[in-house]
Amino acid sequence: MLVFLDCDCTLSSIEGIDELAGLRDERIKKEVAALTGQAMEGKVSIADIYARRLEIIHPSRDECLEIGRRYIETVEPTARESVAQLKEAGWQPVILSGGHTTAIQPLADYLGIDRIEAVDLYFHDDGSYRGFDTDSPSTRNGGKPQAIAAVKAELATMGPSIMIGDGVSDLETQKEVDLFIGFGRYFARQRVIEEAEVSVDSIASATEIILQRFGPAEKNPHP
């Protein structure tokens, strides 16, 4: 029984890559934010802009860790309690994100989430940017469904799987999970809200729906 949660604008109110750009200057932040917004709305492909944004910013390891601190400062208010509730009910939470593992790890630790499926960045010995994992599924459209399928196969999961997220790349998982929950607290993206079977504005509301529909592990026929 797996719950996949997007990070940016779902578990946290911020978009990590845009915050990284803001560490440069306001012009770069606006440029990167425009690219991010187009990708999240499905107007451009993620693959077309993923490397471009990182080349513009060249984030260091320390800067990624700073974004990790900001994720915690801007965490969705009900997320920590909801994750604990889901775990208590036998569900395994997984952060599934096109963001960067280095930045997301502090938030995952804070929320008590052991599994992260995100994009690894590579750094030189001095901490400066060297590149990213171009093979990561989340760097392209259609990648998140592939990541979910791989996790389910690895864990031999027979129970239901859920995805919670705000972007079109999250919506793409709809055929791979038993329920996709659109998240609109920070950005109510029209296509996501229209096409999602269920939409919510808090992780607590999503948790309530999951437990009502599928129940805790001991009540599910496929634990």
C-alpha positions as CSV (number, residue, x, y, z in Angstrom):
1,M,0.0,0.0,0.0
2,L,1.8,3.0,-1.3
3,V,1.2,6.7,-1.2
4,F,3.3,8.8,-3.6
5,L,3.5,12.5,-2.8
6,D,4.8,15.3,-5.0
7,C,7.1,17.7,-3.2
8,D,7.0,21.2,-4.7
9,C,3.7,23.0,-4.2
10,T,2.3,19.9,-2.6
11,L,4.3,18.9,0.5
12,S,5.7,22.5,0.6
13,S,4.3,25.7,-0.7
14,I,7.5,26.6,-2.7
15,E,8.9,25.4,-6.0
16,G,12.5,24.4,-5.2
17,I,14.1,25.1,-8.6
18,D,12.6,28.6,-8.6
19,E,13.9,29.2,-5.1
20,L,17.4,28.1,-6.3
21,A,17.1,30.6,-9.1
22,G,16.2,33.3,-6.7
23,L,19.6,32.8,-5.0
24,R,21.1,34.3,-8.2
25,D,18.9,37.4,-8.9
26,E,15.3,38.3,-9.6
27,R,15.7,38.2,-13.4
28,I,16.9,34.6,-13.3
29,K,14.2,33.7,-10.9
30,K,11.5,35.1,-13.2
31,E,13.1,33.3,-16.2
32,V,13.3,29.9,-14.4
33,A,9.8,30.3,-12.8
34,A,8.3,31.0,-16.3
35,L,9.8,27.7,-17.6
36,T,8.7,25.8,-14.5
37,G,5.1,27.1,-14.8
38,Q,4.9,26.2,-18.5
39,A,6.1,22.6,-17.7
40,M,3.7,22.2,-14.8
41,E,0.8,23.3,-17.0
42,G,1.9,20.9,-19.7
43,K,2.6,23.7,-22.2
44,V,6.2,22.6,-22.7
45,S,7.9,19.2,-22.1
46,I,9.8,18.7,-18.9
47,A,12.7,17.3,-20.9
48,D,13.0,20.5,-22.9
49,I,13.5,22.7,-19.8
50,Y,15.1,20.4,-17.2
51,A,18.8,20.8,-18.1
52,R,18.3,24.3,-19.2
53,R,17.1,25.5,-15.8
54,L,20.1,23.9,-14.1
55,E,22.5,25.3,-16.6
56,I,21.2,28.7,-15.9
57,I,21.5,28.3,-12.1
58,H,24.4,26.0,-11.5
59,P,23.3,25.3,-7.9
60,S,25.9,24.3,-5.4
61,R,25.5,21.5,-2.8
62,D,25.1,24.1,0.0
63,E,22.5,26.0,-1.9
64,C,20.5,22.8,-2.4
65,L,20.7,22.2,1.4
66,E,19.4,25.8,1.9
67,I,16.4,24.9,-0.2
68,G,15.9,21.8,2.0
69,R,15.6,24.2,5.0
70,R,13.1,26.3,3.1
71,Y,11.0,23.2,2.3
72,I,10.7,22.6,6.0
73,E,9.9,26.2,6.8
74,T,7.1,26.2,4.2
75,V,5.8,22.6,4.8
76,E,2.1,22.0,4.1
77,P,0.6,22.5,7.6
78,T,-1.1,19.1,7.8
79,A,1.6,17.0,6.1
80,R,3.6,15.8,9.1
81,E,0.6,14.6,11.0
82,S,-1.0,13.1,7.9
83,V,2.1,11.1,7.0
84,A,2.3,9.7,10.5
85,Q,-1.4,8.8,10.3
86,L,-0.9,7.0,7.0
87,K,2.1,5.1,8.3
88,E,0.2,4.1,11.4
89,A,-2.5,2.7,9.1
90,G,0.1,0.6,7.2
91,W,0.7,2.8,4.2
92,Q,4.2,3.5,2.9
93,P,4.7,7.1,1.9
94,V,7.1,7.9,-1.0
95,I,8.1,11.3,-2.2
96,L,8.0,11.3,-6.0
97,S,9.4,14.5,-7.5
98,G,11.2,16.1,-10.3
99,G,13.0,18.1,-7.7
100,H,16.5,17.3,-6.4
101,T,17.2,14.6,-3.8
102,T,19.8,16.7,-2.0
103,A,17.2,19.4,-1.3
104,I,14.3,17.0,-0.6
105,Q,16.2,14.8,1.9
106,P,15.8,17.2,4.9
107,L,12.1,17.5,4.3
108,A,11.7,13.7,4.0
109,D,13.6,13.3,7.3
110,Y,11.3,16.0,8.9
111,L,8.2,14.2,7.7
112,G,9.4,10.7,8.5
113,I,9.5,9.5,4.9
114,D,12.2,7.0,4.2
115,R,11.8,6.7,0.4
116,I,12.5,9.4,-2.1
117,E,12.2,9.1,-5.9
118,A,13.8,12.3,-7.2
119,V,16.7,13.5,-9.3
120,D,20.2,13.2,-8.1
121,L,22.5,16.1,-8.7
122,Y,26.3,15.7,-9.0
123,F,28.8,18.0,-7.4
124,H,32.6,18.6,-7.6
125,D,34.7,18.1,-4.5
126,D,34.3,21.8,-3.7
127,G,30.5,21.5,-3.8
128,S,30.0,23.2,-7.1
129,Y,27.5,21.9,-9.6
130,R,28.7,19.1,-12.0
131,G,25.5,17.8,-13.5
132,F,22.4,15.7,-12.9
133,D,21.2,12.1,-13.4
134,T,19.9,12.3,-17.0
135,D,18.5,8.8,-16.6
136,S,16.1,9.8,-13.9
137,P,12.5,9.2,-15.0
138,S,11.3,12.5,-13.4
139,T,13.3,14.6,-15.8
140,R,10.8,13.9,-18.6
141,N,7.1,13.7,-19.2
142,G,5.8,10.2,-18.6
143,G,8.6,9.5,-16.2
144,K,6.6,9.5,-13.0
145,P,4.3,6.6,-14.0
146,Q,7.5,4.7,-14.9
147,A,8.9,5.4,-11.5
148,I,5.8,4.2,-9.7
149,A,5.7,1.0,-11.8
150,A,9.4,0.4,-10.8
151,V,8.8,1.0,-7.1
152,K,5.7,-1.3,-7.1
153,A,7.7,-4.0,-8.9
154,E,10.7,-3.7,-6.6
155,L,8.5,-3.9,-3.5
156,A,6.2,-6.5,-4.9
157,T,3.3,-4.4,-3.8
158,M,-0.1,-6.0,-4.2
159,G,-2.2,-3.4,-2.4
160,P,-3.5,-0.1,-3.8
161,S,-1.3,2.8,-4.8
162,I,-2.2,6.5,-4.6
163,M,-0.6,9.6,-6.1
164,I,-1.0,13.2,-4.7
165,G,0.2,16.1,-6.7
166,D,-0.4,19.4,-8.4
167,G,1.2,19.2,-11.8
168,V,0.5,17.6,-15.2
169,S,3.4,15.3,-14.6
170,D,1.6,14.0,-11.5
171,L,-1.7,13.7,-13.4
172,E,0.2,11.4,-15.9
173,T,0.3,8.8,-13.2
174,Q,-3.4,8.4,-13.2
175,K,-3.3,5.1,-15.2
176,E,-0.6,3.6,-13.0
177,V,-2.3,4.2,-9.6
178,D,-5.6,3.2,-8.1
179,L,-6.4,6.8,-7.3
180,F,-4.9,10.1,-8.3
181,I,-5.6,13.0,-6.0
182,G,-5.2,16.5,-7.5
183,F,-3.7,19.0,-5.0
184,G,-4.8,22.6,-5.3
185,R,-3.8,24.4,-2.1
186,Y,-0.9,26.4,-3.7
187,F,-1.7,26.1,-7.5
188,A,-5.0,25.0,-8.7
189,R,-3.9,24.0,-12.2
190,Q,-7.0,23.8,-14.4
191,R,-6.2,20.6,-16.3
192,V,-5.2,18.8,-13.1
193,I,-8.4,19.8,-11.3
194,E,-10.6,19.0,-14.2
195,E,-9.2,15.6,-15.0
196,A,-8.5,14.3,-11.4
197,E,-11.1,12.0,-10.0
198,V,-10.6,13.8,-6.6
199,S,-9.1,17.2,-5.8
200,V,-8.2,18.5,-2.3
201,D,-6.5,21.5,-0.7
202,S,-4.8,19.7,2.2
203,I,-2.8,16.5,2.8
204,A,-5.2,15.9,5.7
205,S,-8.2,15.8,3.3
206,A,-6.3,13.5,1.0
207,T,-5.5,11.2,3.9
208,E,-9.1,11.1,4.9
209,I,-10.2,10.1,1.4
210,I,-7.5,7.4,1.2
211,L,-8.4,5.8,4.5
212,Q,-12.2,6.0,3.9
213,R,-11.9,4.4,0.4
214,F,-9.1,1.9,1.0
215,G,-8.9,1.6,4.8
216,P,-5.8,0.7,6.9
217,A,-3.6,-2.3,6.0
218,E,-5.3,-4.8,8.2
219,K,-8.7,-4.1,6.5
220,N,-7.4,-4.4,3.0
221,P,-7.5,-7.7,1.2
222,H,-4.0,-7.1,-0.3
223,P,-1.7,-5.8,2.5
